């Protein structure tokens, strides 16, 4: 049973690696629409806010780049989810492997 689970974990890790290999450009952050005249919600502009290396930053995004930035943010979040899953599987694999070898 343990050997079978180890092989399953290894297959899942390989699948994660393949998915990561398909991810394009990534960037952290959240995209928001702001208004120069917020009372009347006129003259919108867009900002991406993020924290990188313990520094918080905000950048303006032109409307013609919204689709690209949204995709980069989605890909970043997907990458983070995949890495987290990879780490969890790696920890389980390590525990099972050591338990199997100590018998």
N, C-alpha and C positions, 0 to 999 in steps of 0.2 A: 504493500500500500504506500509506504513512504517513498519508494523508488518511483512509483507511478506519479505521485504528487510532485516530486522533484522534476521529473520530465515535463509535466504539465506547466509548472512554473517556468521552466526554461523556454518552452514554446511560447508562453504568454510574453516573456521578456523579449523574445525575438520579434514577436508581432508588434510590440511597443516600439522597438528600434526601427522597424520598417515604417511605422506610422510617423515617427519623428523625422525620418529621412524625407518624407513627403512635405513637411512643413516648410513654408517659404520664409520670407522676412518677418521677424517678430518685433513687437515693441510693447512695453508695459503701458498701462494707463487706463484712464476712462475718458471718454469723449463727451463733452457737454456743449449744449447750445446756450449762448449768452445773448443778451440784447444791449445795444448801446442806449436804447430808450426802453428800459424794462417796464415802465408804467404802461406803455402802449404796446409793448412787445413788437417794436419795430427795429429794423436794421440788425438782423441777427449776425452773429459771428460764432465760430467754433473754437474750442480749446481742448487740448489733451493734457491731462494732469497725471503725473506719475511720480514715484519715488524710486530713485536708482542710486545705489551706493550711499544710502542714508541721507540723500538730499532730495527734497521735494522740488519738482519743477512743473512749470506750466508753459505750454507752447501754443501759439495760434496755428490753426489749420485752415487753409483756404478751402472753400466749398468744393472746388473741383478735385480735391484730394481726399474728400470724406470717405469714399468707398475704399480706397487703398488703406487708409489709416484704420478704418473699422476692421478690415480683413487682418491687418497686422496685429491688432489687439486681440481679435478672436484666436488667431494662431498662437499668440503668446499664452493665452489662457489655456488653450488645448495642450501646448507644450508643458506647462506647469502641471496640469492634471496627469499627463502621461508620465512625467518624471516622478510625481508622487506615487503613482501606481507602481512604477518600476522599483522605487525604493522599498515600498511595502513588500512586494514580491521578493526582492533581494534579501530582506531581513528574514522572511519566512523560509526562503531557500537556505540561508546560512544556518538557521536554527535546526532545520531538518537534517541538513548535511552533517552538522557536527554531532547531532544526536545519533545519526546512523553510524558514523565513524567511531563513536565512543563505545559502541557495544562490543 
